[in-house]
Amino acid sequence: MTRSHKKVPITGITTAESDKEFKKREHRRERSAVRDALATGTEPPHPKTFGDPWNGDKDGKRYVTGDQEAVLRK
């Protein structure tokens, strides 16, 4: 794949490699909250309450302007 390259110049804002650990933590928190709600008989929380990407390790993504050649290389 010597000629492969990204098609769209969108990249993560920080230098974190991935959001995997953040997603694992948030899904664990969500499952725990749902389990507690079922045990107490209350309404479970809305799924959008957990895993907000703007609070994650990567802190979202952005469109890169300017020198896109360096970003498009894999």
Secondary structure, DSSP 4 states (H G I P E B T S, - for coil): -TT-B-SS-EEESSS-S-SHHHHHHHHHHHHHHHHHHHHHTPPPPPGGGS--GGGSSS--EEE--S--HHHHB-
